[in-house]
Amino acid sequence: MLDDTFARDLVMIGAVFGAATFAWAGWAQEGPPPAGGWRVVLGVLSVAGLALAGWSGVLAARNWDAATAIAPGGRGFTLYLVVFWAEVLVAVVAGMLLARAGRSDLLAPLVMLVVGVHFVALAVVFGQPVLHLVAVLLTAVAVLAALVPPGGVARSFWCGLLGAPVFLGVGLWSFLRGASVLSAA
């Protein structure tokens, strides 16, 4: 499921997914269940994500001249930019519509859905089949979080609790594979 043709891209997936782990686990702190130590679990996920982002980011910077699927000026880079800005536009506009409708509780699931769906295109851009798996898992998390009955727990909690481990697991796997290939080169 991991193509090591572009090892630097794998390491960068580790960095980006580490940052995403940190962000989603942090957003989940918005309203976890009051009992059960959930804040500790989310804190551990945040620290692990930050560590992954740091280690991966340093290794990616040291190997910045290595080959990449999204070389500036190339077709992959252009597609990446289009997908990125389309994702941002959809999330912002839909988020504003949700807020206007008084349904800001659905913002986290909406953002998770947009992020999940955008990995379908990015799997093709980067030539990484594992990103299709990430797309399916994050989309499922978004749907589940949107369908959970409202209660004393924020929907962002479910997005972070279930989504952050997806980012952390795939990010760590990508980082380790990319680091292994780069060290052997």
C-alpha positions in Angstrom: 0.0 0.0 0.0 3.0 2.3 0.2 5.0 3.1 -2.9 8.5 4.1 -2.0 9.4 5.6 -5.4 9.2 9.1 -3.7 10.6 8.5 -0.2 10.7 12.1 0.6 7.0 12.3 0.0 6.5 9.4 2.4 8.4 11.3 5.1 6.4 14.5 4.3 3.2 12.5 4.7 4.5 11.6 8.2 5.1 15.3 8.9 1.7 16.4 7.7 -0.1 13.6 9.3 1.7 14.2 12.6 0.5 17.8 12.5 -3.0 16.6 11.6 -2.9 14.2 14.6 -1.9 17.1 16.9 -4.7 19.4 15.4 -7.5 16.9 15.5 -6.6 15.6 19.0 -6.5 19.2 20.1 -9.9 20.1 18.6 -11.3 17.0 20.3 -10.5 18.7 23.6 -13.4 21.0 22.9 -15.9 18.7 24.6 -14.8 15.2 25.6 -16.9 13.2 28.1 -16.3 14.6 31.6 -15.2 11.3 33.1 -12.9 8.5 31.9 -9.5 10.2 31.3 -10.3 11.2 27.8 -8.3 14.4 28.0 -5.2 12.3 28.9 -5.8 10.1 25.9 -6.2 13.1 23.6 -3.1 14.7 25.2 -1.0 11.6 24.4 -2.2 11.6 20.8 -1.3 15.3 20.6 2.2 14.8 21.9 2.7 11.8 19.6 1.5 13.7 16.6 3.8 16.6 17.5 6.8 14.3 17.8 6.0 12.6 14.5 5.7 16.0 12.8 9.0 17.1 14.2 11.0 14.0 13.4 9.5 13.8 9.9 9.8 17.5 9.2 13.5 17.5 10.0 14.2 14.4 7.9 12.2 15.9 5.0 14.1 19.1 5.2 17.4 17.3 5.2 16.3 15.4 2.0 14.5 18.3 0.3 16.4 17.7 -2.9 15.1 14.1 -3.2 12.6 13.3 -5.9 9.0 14.1 -5.3 5.7 13.4 -7.1 4.8 17.1 -6.8 7.8 18.9 -8.2 7.0 22.6 -8.7 5.8 23.3 -12.2 4.8 19.7 -12.9 1.3 18.3 -13.4 1.3 16.7 -9.9 2.1 20.0 -8.2 -0.7 21.8 -10.2 -3.2 19.1 -9.3 -2.1 19.3 -5.6 -2.7 23.0 -5.5 -6.1 22.7 -7.2 -7.2 20.0 -4.7 -5.9 21.9 -1.7 -7.6 25.2 -2.6 -10.8 23.4 -3.6 -10.8 21.7 -0.2 -10.2 25.0 1.6 -13.0 26.8 -0.4 -15.5 24.0 0.2 -14.8 23.8 4.0 -15.0 27.6 4.4 -18.2 28.1 2.5 -19.9 25.0 4.0 -18.8 26.0 7.4 -20.3 29.5 7.0 -23.5 27.9 5.8 -23.6 25.6 8.8 -23.0 28.5 11.2 -25.7 30.5 9.5 -28.1 27.6 9.9 -27.2 27.3 13.6 -25.5 23.9 13.1 -21.9 24.8 14.0 -21.9 21.5 15.9 -21.5 19.8 12.5 -18.3 21.8 11.6 -15.8 19.2 12.8 -17.6 16.3 10.9 -17.8 18.6 7.8 -14.1 19.4 7.9 -13.3 15.7 8.5 -15.4 14.8 5.5 -13.8 17.3 3.2 -10.3 16.1 4.4 -11.3 12.5 3.9 -12.7 13.0 0.4 -9.7 15.1 -0.7 -7.4 12.1 -0.1 -9.1 10.3 -3.0 -7.5 12.8 -5.4 -4.3 13.1 -3.5 -3.8 9.3 -3.6 -3.6 9.6 -7.4 -1.4 12.8 -7.3 1.1 11.2 -5.0 0.8 7.6 -6.3 0.1 6.4 -2.8 -2.7 3.8 -2.6 -2.6 4.0 1.2 -4.2 7.5 0.9 -7.4 5.7 -0.5 -7.6 3.8 2.8 -7.2 7.1 4.7 -10.0 8.6 2.6 -12.3 5.8 3.4 -11.5 5.8 7.2 -11.7 9.5 7.6 -14.9 9.8 5.6 -16.4 7.0 7.9 -15.3 8.9 11.0 -17.0 12.1 9.6 -20.3 10.3 9.0 -20.2 8.6 12.3 -19.4 11.8 14.2 -22.3 13.6 12.3 -24.7 10.8 13.2 -23.9 10.5 16.9 -26.8 11.8 18.9 -26.1 15.2 20.4 -25.3 15.1 24.1 -22.7 16.3 26.5 -19.9 15.3 24.1 -18.9 17.6 21.2 -18.9 16.0 17.7 -15.3 17.2 17.4 -14.4 14.8 20.2 -15.4 11.9 18.0 -13.6 13.3 15.0 -10.4 13.7 17.0 -10.6 10.5 19.0 -11.2 8.3 15.9 -9.5 10.4 13.2 -6.2 11.3 15.0 -5.2 7.6 15.3 -5.7 7.2 11.6 -3.4 10.1 10.9 -0.9 8.9 13.5 -0.8 5.3 12.3 -0.5 6.0 8.6 1.8 8.9 9.2 4.2 6.8 11.3 4.1 4.0 8.8 4.8 6.4 5.9 7.6 8.1 7.9 9.3 4.8 8.8 9.1 3.5 5.3 10.4 6.7 3.8 13.2 7.0 6.3 14.3 3.5 5.6 14.5 4.1 1.9 16.3 7.4 2.4 18.9 5.9 4.7 19.6 3.1 2.3 20.2 5.5 -0.6 
